[in-house]
Amino acid sequence: MPDRSSPDVAANNYLIALVIDRNPTRARLFSCADQSKLVNLHRFERDVEDQEQRLQSVISVKIENLQVQRTGDTTAIALVDLRRVVTTNGVRQSLTDRWQLELVDEGGWRVCGGLPL
């Protein structure tokens, strides 16, 4: 059973499933049924895969600085840094993107939206 007990747990589990494990089926366990506001996060995940093919290297994604603020009884906003790390030709490079996630408690917290900042 997926842990959606709090917005920070749901956000972290969603991001682990989507960008670290790259398991969209598992990510859906932590997201709203309406995926329309998640297109930017799915695009981010696809961009990482495209970059890996271009660079012929594995890119790891780190979840950092996850901060959640409740905006109502059943709503919350999370800010998080997603850091991409790759080593090409012996040189380690990283790029950090700041994201804002929208979460809703629907009988358990779920990620319902994501925008890069």
C-alpha positions as CSV (number, residue, x, y, z in Angstrom):
1,M,0.0,0.0,0.0
2,P,1.5,3.4,-1.0
3,D,2.2,5.9,1.8
4,R,0.2,9.1,1.1
5,S,-0.1,10.1,4.8
6,S,1.3,13.6,4.4
7,P,2.0,16.0,1.5
8,D,5.8,15.7,2.0
9,V,5.7,11.9,1.9
10,A,3.5,11.8,-1.1
11,A,5.6,14.4,-3.0
12,N,8.8,12.5,-2.2
13,N,7.4,9.1,-3.2
14,Y,6.0,10.5,-6.4
15,L,9.3,12.1,-7.4
16,I,11.2,8.9,-6.5
17,A,8.9,6.8,-8.7
18,L,8.9,9.3,-11.6
19,V,12.5,10.6,-11.9
20,I,14.7,8.2,-9.9
21,D,13.0,4.8,-10.5
22,R,11.4,6.0,-13.7
23,N,8.4,4.0,-13.0
24,P,5.3,5.9,-14.2
25,T,3.0,3.1,-13.1
26,R,4.2,3.6,-9.5
27,A,4.2,7.4,-9.8
28,R,0.4,7.2,-10.6
29,L,-0.2,5.8,-7.1
30,F,0.9,9.2,-5.8
31,S,-0.7,11.5,-8.3
32,C,-4.2,12.7,-9.1
33,A,-6.4,11.0,-11.7
34,D,-6.3,14.2,-13.8
35,Q,-2.7,14.2,-15.1
36,S,-3.1,17.3,-17.2
37,K,-1.2,19.5,-14.7
38,L,1.7,17.0,-14.5
39,V,2.8,17.4,-18.2
40,N,5.8,19.5,-17.3
41,L,7.1,16.8,-14.8
42,H,6.6,14.1,-17.4
43,R,8.4,16.3,-20.0
44,F,11.3,16.7,-17.5
45,E,11.6,12.9,-17.1
46,R,11.5,12.4,-20.9
47,D,14.1,15.2,-21.4
48,V,16.5,13.3,-19.0
49,E,16.1,10.2,-21.0
50,D,16.7,12.1,-24.3
51,Q,19.8,13.7,-22.8
52,E,21.1,10.3,-21.7
53,Q,20.8,9.0,-25.3
54,R,22.5,12.1,-26.7
55,L,25.4,12.0,-24.2
56,Q,25.5,8.2,-24.0
57,S,25.8,8.5,-20.3
58,V,23.5,7.8,-17.3
59,I,22.0,10.9,-15.7
60,S,21.1,10.6,-12.0
61,V,18.4,12.8,-10.5
62,K,18.6,13.9,-6.9
63,I,15.7,15.2,-4.9
64,E,16.8,18.1,-2.7
65,N,15.4,20.8,-0.4
66,L,11.8,19.5,-0.3
67,Q,9.7,22.0,1.6
68,V,5.9,21.7,2.0
69,Q,3.5,24.4,3.0
70,R,-0.2,23.6,3.6
71,T,-2.4,26.1,1.8
72,G,-5.7,24.7,3.2
73,D,-7.1,21.6,5.0
74,T,-6.8,19.5,1.8
75,T,-4.2,21.4,-0.3
76,A,-0.5,22.0,-0.1
77,I,2.3,23.4,-2.2
78,A,5.8,21.9,-2.2
79,L,9.0,23.4,-3.4
80,V,11.8,21.1,-4.4
81,D,15.1,21.1,-6.3
82,L,15.7,18.4,-8.9
83,R,19.4,18.1,-9.5
84,R,20.6,16.2,-12.6
85,V,24.1,14.8,-12.4
86,V,26.1,13.3,-15.3
87,T,29.7,12.4,-15.9
88,T,30.9,12.7,-19.5
89,N,34.5,12.4,-20.7
90,G,35.6,12.2,-17.0
91,V,33.9,15.6,-16.2
92,R,31.1,15.6,-13.6
93,Q,28.4,18.2,-14.3
94,S,25.2,19.1,-12.6
95,L,22.2,21.2,-13.2
96,T,19.6,22.1,-10.6
97,D,15.9,22.9,-11.5
98,R,13.5,24.4,-8.9
99,W,10.0,23.0,-9.0
100,Q,6.7,23.8,-7.4
101,L,4.3,20.9,-6.8
102,E,0.6,21.2,-6.1
103,L,-0.8,18.5,-3.7
104,V,-4.4,17.6,-2.8
105,D,-5.7,15.3,-0.1
106,E,-8.1,12.9,-1.9
107,G,-8.3,10.3,0.8
108,G,-4.5,10.4,0.9
109,W,-2.2,13.1,-0.4
110,R,-1.4,13.2,-4.1
111,V,0.6,15.3,-6.5
112,C,-1.8,17.1,-8.9
113,G,0.5,19.6,-10.6
114,G,4.1,20.6,-11.2
115,L,5.7,23.7,-12.7
116,P,9.3,24.6,-13.1
117,L,10.2,27.9,-11.4
